[in-house]
Amino acid sequence: MTERKGSLTRRKALLAGGAVIAGGLGGCADTGEQAETSEYGESDPMVTHERFGKGATSLTYQTSTFYTPIESESDQPAAAPALKTQHEEWAENHPDYRIEVEYPAFGEWKNNLLTSAAAGNASDGSTLDSKWVADFYEYLQPMNDYVTDIDDFFPFVRETAMRDGDLLAAWKYTGCRCLYYRQDILDTYNDGDPPTTWEELLTVGQDIVENEDMDAYMFQSSTALANLPYFWSSGGTLIDDEGAPVLDRSENRQALVAALGFIQDLVDTGVTPQRVASIEEVEALPREGRAGNLAMFVGNNDQIERNLKNPIEQADDIPDDRWQRWKVAKIPRPTDGEHTTGVGGWTEGTFIEGDSGEAAAMKEFIAKFVEPEAMGRYCEAAALLPTRESVFNDSDLYDPDTPYQDRFREFLQDGVARPARPIYSTIESEYVVAIENVVTGQSDPESAADAMIANVNEEYEAS
């Protein structure tokens, strides 16, 4: 665990320097310690894009412009008011503190923050992608005394964000992958039921391709998380408790070959066209669905609202209710396997040791993101999924005008998070390569699996 090293941090040095200057300008001859006073007055807003609170003691925090509380600055303006309310509540309860906010360039953010944390001078708090959390385990500070009812979080949250009984990251929202399907098409070819197994999907898909002028089933081949459910549902495990890859174990290799074999069957039977290898844009599949060219696809939970409902309702030449043909279901699994879905989302964490003063103020700021009321308010505004089960139960906290929230909650019970370990980035990229090689016919499933395993192990051993 780390505390900022050295006798005087850069932030505290600036504060001390500012106090000296203020004292000199004020003509103060007293050489004793001076109490810090805020430079902000009654007329200054409590929360701005770059500052939360008006207290004299400054804390530092890094986040994304998706999470600014100011609508005009936000990449997600619908959610900004909820965040503003949340930050104002914190500021009112912590009048001695203010948070100075930085919005780092995304491509440099993680590595720079990790370097700073290793050197002992990370920002006091930061937003973290859930898949970054493992890289920061040794630096993040426990939140147990600040976050209530940890057992209320979905299992995948506790598995990823906790270590040795300590909650190290506040996972503020999530999403999941699911099967989108055209109800009217499935009414004709499968008695109205979505396929639940691979065998059923292949059978129904071939019937659709043979009788309809559309593709039966598609997935985003460039995204590992959309395709890992095939592997997980086959009983596969990517890493062990120490973070080492275990794909070379017989049961995991078998699961990987099975997943890649299913993808090969999809292409060989024509259920999925070979051009799936070029699908990179997340909006591509719902766009094909809106155009009537696709019967089923794997997509993110938010796409029913963002990519189906809203565009259809806004189109002048399409009936407003056309989006209602689309329903959601669990991703098909092997006949003897369990349903799984990949989950993601973003978290918050702090790097300050202790439970008083600045440390307590920052931990209480971080904890507010996962308070049920704040979480419900934010997720409802942003059409995201809460990570607390109880928030789904309370319509006063969370009642979004978004289709299928109850189904998504059901899917989250089967949620599997990306392993929060450094080797996952290599596993992710190698899995995408293996899928592409199988889809394009460059490799058979066994050869693609063995190449992936060898490359992952080589990278792990070299790290």
For each residue, the residues with C-beta under 8 A, 3 or more apart:
1: 138 139 141 353
2: 5 117 118 120 122 138 139 351 353
3: 120 352 353 354
4: 9 120 121 122 351 352
5: 2 119 120 121
6: 9 120 121
7:
8: 12 13 16
9: 4 6 12 13 121
10: 13 14 121
11: 14 15 58 60
12: 8 9 15 16
13: 8 9 10 16 17
14: 10 11 17 18
15: 11 12 18 19 36 57 58
16: 8 12 13 19 20
17: 13 14 20 21
18: 14 15 21 22
19: 15 16 22 23 34 36
20: 16 17 23 24
21: 17 18 24 25
22: 18 19 25 26 34 37
23: 19 20 26 28 30 34
24: 20 21 27 28
25: 21 22
26: 22 23
27: 24
28: 23 24 34
29:
30: 23 34
31:
32:
33:
34: 19 22 23 28 30
35: 56
36: 15 19 56 57
37: 22 56
38: 54 55 56 98
39: 56
40: 44 54 98
41: 44
42:
43:
44: 40 41 54
45: 48
46: 52 53 54 87 88 91 92
47: 51 52 53 69 70 84 87 88 91
48: 45 51 52 70
49: 68 69 70 73 101
50: 100 101
51: 47 48 54 98 99 100 101
52: 46 47 48 61 69 87 90 91 98 99 101 365
53: 46 47 87 90 91 94 95 97 98 99
54: 38 40 44 46 51 91 95 98
55: 38 91 94 95 96 97 98
56: 35 36 37 38 39 96 98
57: 15 36 96 97 98 358 361
58: 11 15 97 98 99 100
59: 97 98 99 100 124 125 358 361 362 365
60: 11 99 100 102 123 124 125
61: 52 99 100 101 102 123 124 125 126 362 365
62: 101 102 103 104 109 113 123 125 126 127
63: 67 68 101 102 103 126 127
64: 67 75 103 106 127
65: 68 73 74 75 103
66: 74 75 76
67: 63 64 74 76 79 83 127 346
68: 49 63 65 73 74 80 83 101 103
69: 47 49 52 74 80 81 83 84 86 87
70: 47 48 49 73 74 80 84
71: 74 77 80 81
72: 77
73: 49 65 68 70 80
74: 65 66 67 68 69 70 71 77 79 80
75: 64 65 66
76: 66 67 79 80 382
77: 71 72 74 80
78: 381 382 383
79: 67 74 76 82 83 378 381 382
80: 68 69 70 71 73 74 76 77 83 84
81: 69 71 84 85 381
82: 79 85 86 374 377 378 380 381 382
83: 67 68 69 79 80 86 87 378
84: 47 69 70 80 81 87 88
85: 81 82 88 89 377
86: 69 82 83 89 90 368 369 374 377 378
87: 46 47 52 53 69 83 84 90 91 99
88: 46 47 84 85 91 92
89: 85 86 92 93 368 374
90: 52 53 86 87 93 94 364 365 368
91: 46 47 52 53 54 55 87 88 94 95 97 98
92: 46 88 89 95
93: 89 90 364
94: 53 55 90 91 97 361 364 365
95: 53 54 55 91 92
96: 55 56 57 361
97: 53 55 57 58 59 91 94 358 361
98: 38 40 51 52 53 54 55 56 57 58 59 91
99: 51 52 53 58 59 60 61 87 124 125 362 365
100: 50 51 58 59 60 61
101: 49 50 51 52 61 62 63 68
102: 60 61 62 63 123
103: 62 63 64 65 68
104: 62 108 109 112 113
105: 108 109
106: 64 109
107:
108: 104 105 111 112
109: 62 104 105 106 112 113
110: 113 114 129 132 135
111: 108 114 115
112: 104 108 109 115 116
113: 62 104 109 110 116 117 122 123 126 136
114: 110 111 117 118 135 136
115: 111 112 118 119
116: 112 113 119 121 122 123
117: 2 113 114 120 122 136 139 351
118: 2 114 115 139
119: 5 115 116
120: 2 3 4 5 6 117
121: 4 5 6 9 10 116
122: 2 4 113 116 117 126 139 351
123: 60 61 62 102 113 116 126 351
124: 59 60 61 99 350 351 352 358 362
125: 59 60 61 62 99 348 349 350 351 352 362 365 366
126: 61 62 63 113 122 123 348 349 350 351
127: 62 63 64 67 346 347 348
128: 132 133 136 169 346 347 348 349
129: 110 132 133 344 346 347
130: 133 160 161 169 171 174 344 345 346 347 417 418 420
131: 134 344 417 418 420 424
132: 110 128 129 135 136 420
133: 128 129 130 136 137 140 160 161 168 169 347 349 420
134: 131 137 160 243 419 420 421 422 424
135: 110 114 132 420 422
136: 113 114 117 128 132 133 139 140 168 169 349
137: 133 134 140 163 168 420
138: 1 2
139: 1 2 117 118 122 136 351
140: 133 136 137 168 169 349 350 351
141: 1 168 349 350 351 352 353 359 363
142: 145 166 167 168
143: 146 147 166 167 168 169 170 349 350 363 366 367
144: 147 150 165 166 167
145: 142 355 363
146: 143 363 364 366 367
147: 143 144 150 167 170 367 370
148: 371
149: 152 388 390
150: 144 147 153 158 162 167
151: 158
152: 149 388 389 390
153: 150 157 158 161 171 370 387 388 389
154: 157 158 174 343 387 388 389 412 413 415
155: 158 159 413 415
156: 159 160 174 343 412 415 416 417
157: 153 154 160 161 171 174 387 417
158: 150 151 153 154 155 161 162
159: 155 156 162 417
160: 130 133 134 156 157 169 171 417 420
161: 130 133 153 157 158 167 168 169 170 171 347 420
162: 150 158 159 165 166 167 168
163: 137 166 168
164:
165: 144 162
166: 142 143 144 162 163
167: 142 143 144 147 150 161 162 170
168: 133 136 137 140 141 142 143 161 162 163 349
169: 128 130 133 136 140 143 160 161 347 348 349
170: 143 147 161 167 347 348 349 366 367 369 370
171: 130 153 157 160 161 174 345 346 347 370 387
172: 345 346 347 348 369 370 375 378 387
173: 345 346 375 378 379 382 384 385 386 387
174: 130 154 156 157 171 343 344 345 384 385 386 387 412 415
175: 300 301 302 343 344 345 384 385
176: 300 301 341 342 343 385 408 411 412 415
177: 225 226 229 298 299 300 301 331 341 342
178: 298 299 301 328 329 330 331 341 407 408 411
179: 194 195 296 297 298 328 329 330 331 332
180: 285 286 289 296 297 298 299 303 304 308 326 327 328
181: 185 186 194 295 296 326 327 328 329
182: 185 186 289 295 296 325 326
183: 186 187 192 325 326 327
184: 187 188 325
185: 181 182 188 189 208 212 214 295
186: 181 182 183 189 190 191 192 193 194 204 295
187: 183 184 191 192
188: 184 185
189: 185 186 204 207 208 211
190: 186 193 194 195 200 204
191: 186 187
192: 183 186 187
193: 186 190 196
194: 179 181 186 190 296 327 329
195: 179 190 200 201 203 204 205 296 332
196: 193 200 329 330 332 333 339
197: 200 201 332 333 334 335
198: 201 202 262 265 332 333 334 335
199: 202 203 335
200: 190 195 196 197 203 204 332
201: 195 197 198 204 205 217 266 271 296 332
202: 198 199 205 206 265 266 269 271
203: 195 199 200 206 207
204: 186 189 190 195 200 201 207 208 216
205: 195 201 202 208 209 216 217 266 269 271 272 295 296
206: 202 203 209 210 216 269 270 271
207: 189 203 204 210 211
208: 185 189 204 205 211 212 214 216 271 295
209: 205 206 212 214 215 216 270 271
210: 206 207
211: 189 207 208
212: 185 208 209 295
213:
214: 185 208 209 292 293 294 295
215: 209 218 272 273 288 293 294 295
216: 204 205 206 208 209 270 271 272 295 296
217: 201 205 266 271 272 295 296 297
218: 215 272 273 276 279 285 288 294 296 297 298
219: 226 227 272 276 279 285 297 298
220: 223 226 279 280 282 284 285 298 299
221: 227 276 277 278 279 432 435 436 439
222: 279 280 432
223: 220 226 227 282 432
224: 227 228 427 428 429 431 432
225: 177 228 342 344 418 428
226: 177 219 220 223 229 298 299 342
227: 219 221 223 224 230 231 259 263 298 431 435
228: 224 225 231 232 340 342 416 418 431
229: 177 226 232 233 331 333 339 340 341 342 416
230: 227 233 234 258 259 262 263 331
231: 227 228 234 236 238 255 256 258 259 431
232: 228 229 235 236 255 340 416
233: 229 230 331 333 334 337 338 339 340
234: 230 231 254 255 256 258 259 334 337
235: 232 251 254 255 337
236: 231 232 247 251 252 254 255 256 259
237: 240 246 249 251 252 255
238: 231 245 246 247 252 419 424 427
239: 243 244 245 246 419 421 423 424 427
240: 237 243 244 246
241:
242:
243: 134 239 240 419 421 422 423
244: 239 240 423 460
245: 238 239 248 423 427 453 456 457 460
246: 237 238 239 240 249 252
247: 236 238 252 253 256 427 449 452 453 456 457
248: 245 252 253 453 457
249: 237 246 252 253
250: 253 254
251: 235 236 237 254 255
252: 236 237 238 246 247 248 249 255 256
253: 247 248 249 250 256 257 449 450 453
254: 234 235 236 250 251 257 258
255: 231 232 234 235 236 237 251 252 258 259
256: 231 234 236 247 252 253 259 260 434 449 452 453
257: 253 254 260 261 445 446 449
258: 230 231 234 254 255 261 262 334
259: 227 230 231 234 236 255 256 262 263
260: 256 257 263 264 434 435 438 445 448 449
261: 257 258 264 265 445
262: 198 230 258 259 265 266 334
263: 227 230 259 260 266 267 272 435 438 439 445
264: 260 261 267 268 438 439 444 445
265: 198 202 261 262 268 269 271
266: 201 202 205 217 262 263 269 271 272
267: 263 264 270 271 272 273 274 276 438 439
268: 264 265
269: 202 205 206 265 266
270: 206 209 216 267 273
271: 201 202 205 206 208 209 216 217 265 266 267
272: 205 215 216 217 218 219 263 266 267 276
273: 215 218 267 270 276
274: 267 277 439 440 441
275: 278 279
276: 218 219 221 267 272 273 279 439
277: 221 274 435 436 439 440
278: 221 275
279: 218 219 220 221 222 275 276 284 285
280: 220 222 284
281: 284
282: 220 223 285 299 300 303
283: 286 287 303 307
284: 220 279 280 281 287 288
285: 180 218 219 220 279 282 288 289 294 297 298 299
286: 180 283 289 290 297 299 303 307 308
287: 283 284 290 291 307
288: 215 218 284 285 291 293 294 297
289: 180 182 285 286 292 293 294 297 308 326
290: 286 287 307 308 311 312 318
291: 287 288 294
292: 214 289
293: 214 215 288 289
294: 214 215 218 285 288 289 291 297
295: 181 182 185 186 205 208 212 214 215 216 217
296: 179 180 181 182 194 195 201 205 216 217 218
297: 179 180 217 218 219 285 286 288 289 294
298: 177 178 179 180 218 219 220 226 227 285 331
299: 177 178 180 220 226 282 285 286 303 307
300: 175 176 177 282 303
301: 175 176 177 178 304 328 385 404 408 411
302: 175 305 306 383 384
303: 180 282 283 286 299 300 306 307 308
304: 180 301 307 308 309 323 326 328 402 403 404
305: 302 308 309 310 383 402 403
306: 302 303 309 310 383
307: 283 286 287 290 299 303 304 310 311
308: 180 286 289 290 303 304 305 311 312 323 326
309: 304 305 306 312 313 323 403
310: 305 306 307 313 314
311: 290 307 308 314 315
312: 290 308 309 315 318 320 322 323
313: 309 310 320 323
314: 310 311
315: 311 312 318
316:
317:
318: 290 312 315 322
319: 322
320: 312 313
321: 324
322: 312 318 319 325
323: 304 308 309 312 313 326
324: 321
325: 182 183 184 322
326: 180 181 182 183 289 304 308 323
327: 180 181 183 194 404
328: 178 179 180 181 301 304 404 407 408
329: 178 179 181 194 196 407
330: 178 179 196 333 339 341 411 414
331: 177 178 179 229 230 233 298 339 340 341
332: 179 195 196 197 198 200 201
333: 196 197 198 229 233 330 337 338 339 340
334: 197 198 233 234 258 262 337
335: 197 198 199
336:
337: 233 234 235 333 334
338: 233 333 414
339: 196 229 233 330 331 333 414
340: 228 229 232 233 331 333 414 415 416
341: 176 177 178 229 330 331 411 412 414 415 416
342: 176 177 225 226 228 229 415 416 417 418
343: 154 156 174 175 176 412 415 416 417
344: 129 130 131 174 175 225 417 418
345: 130 171 172 173 174 175 384 385 387
346: 67 127 128 129 130 171 172 173
347: 127 128 129 130 133 161 169 170 171 172
348: 125 126 127 128 169 170 172 366 369 370
349: 125 126 128 133 136 140 141 143 168 169 170 366
350: 124 125 126 140 141 143 359 362 363 365 366
351: 2 4 117 122 123 124 125 126 139 140 141
352: 3 4 124 125 141 358 359 362 363
353: 1 2 3 141 359
354: 3 357 358 359 360
355: 145 359 360 363
356: 359 360
357: 354 360 361
358: 57 59 97 124 352 354 361 362
359: 141 350 352 353 354 355 356 362 363
360: 354 355 356 357 363 364
361: 57 59 94 96 97 357 358 364 365
362: 59 61 99 124 125 350 352 358 359 365 366
363: 141 143 145 146 350 352 355 359 360 366 367
364: 90 93 94 146 360 361 367 368
365: 52 59 61 90 94 99 125 350 361 362 368
366: 125 143 146 170 348 349 350 362 363 369
367: 143 146 147 170 363 364 370 371
368: 86 89 90 364 365 371 374
369: 86 170 172 348 366 374 375 378
370: 147 153 170 171 172 348 367 374 375 387 388
371: 148 367 368 374 375
372: 375 376 388 390 391 394 397
373: 376 377 397
374: 82 86 89 368 369 370 371 377 378
375: 172 173 369 370 371 372 378 379 386 387 388 391 397 398
376: 372 373 379 380 386 391 394 397 398
377: 82 85 86 373 374 380 381 397
378: 79 82 83 86 172 173 369 374 375 381 382 384
379: 173 375 376 382 383 384 385 386 391 398 400
380: 82 376 377 383 397 398 399 400
381: 78 79 81 82 377 378
382: 76 78 79 82 173 378 379
383: 78 302 305 306 379 380 400 402
384: 173 174 175 302 345 378 379
385: 173 174 175 176 301 345 379 405 408 409 412
386: 173 174 375 376 379 389 391 392 398
387: 153 154 157 171 172 173 174 345 370 375
388: 149 152 153 154 370 372 375 391 392
389: 152 153 154 386 392 393 409
390: 149 152 372 393 394
391: 372 375 376 379 386 388 394 397 398
392: 386 388 389 398 405 406 409
393: 389 390
394: 372 376 390 391 397 398
395: 398 399
396: 399
397: 372 373 375 376 377 380 391 394
398: 375 376 379 380 386 391 392 394 395
399: 380 395 396
400: 379 380 383 405
401:
402: 304 305 383 405
403: 304 305 309
404: 301 304 327 328 407 408
405: 385 392 400 402 408 409
406: 392 409 410
407: 178 328 329 404 410 411
408: 176 178 301 328 385 404 405 411 412
409: 385 389 392 405 406 412 413
410: 406 407 413
411: 176 178 301 330 341 407 408 414 415
412: 154 156 174 176 341 343 385 408 409 415
413: 154 155 409 410
414: 330 338 339 340 341 411
415: 154 155 156 174 176 340 341 342 343 411 412
416: 156 228 229 232 340 341 342 343
417: 130 131 156 157 159 160 342 343 344 420
418: 130 131 225 228 342 344 424 428
419: 134 238 239 243 423 424 427
420: 130 131 132 133 134 135 137 160 161 417 424
421: 134 239 243 424
422: 134 135 243 425 463
423: 239 243 244 245 419 426 427 456 459 460 463
424: 131 134 238 239 418 419 420 421 427 428
425: 422 428 429
426: 423 429 430 455 456 459 460
427: 224 238 239 245 247 419 423 424 430 431 456
428: 224 225 418 424 425 431 432
429: 224 425 426 432 433
430: 426 427 433 434 451 452 455 456
431: 224 227 228 231 427 428 434 435 452
432: 221 222 223 224 428 429 435 436
433: 429 430 436 437 452
434: 256 260 430 431 437 438 443 448 449 451 452
435: 221 227 260 263 277 431 432 438 439 448
436: 221 277 432 433 439 440 442
437: 433 434 440 442 443 448 451
438: 260 263 264 267 434 435 441 442 443 444 445 448
439: 221 263 264 267 274 276 277 435 436
440: 274 277 436 437
441: 274 438
442: 436 437 438
443: 434 437 438 447 448 451
444: 264 438 447 448
445: 257 260 261 263 264 438 448 449
446: 257 449 450
447: 443 444 450 451
448: 260 434 435 437 438 443 444 445 451 452
449: 247 253 256 257 260 434 445 446 452 453
450: 253 446 447 453 454
451: 430 434 437 443 447 448 454 455
452: 247 256 430 431 433 434 448 449 455 456
453: 245 247 248 253 256 449 450 456 457
454: 450 451 457 458
455: 426 430 451 452 458 459
456: 245 247 423 426 427 430 452 453 459 460
457: 245 247 248 453 454 460 461
458: 454 455 461 462
459: 423 426 455 456 462 463
460: 244 245 423 426 456 457 463
461: 457 458
462: 458 459
463: 422 423 459 460
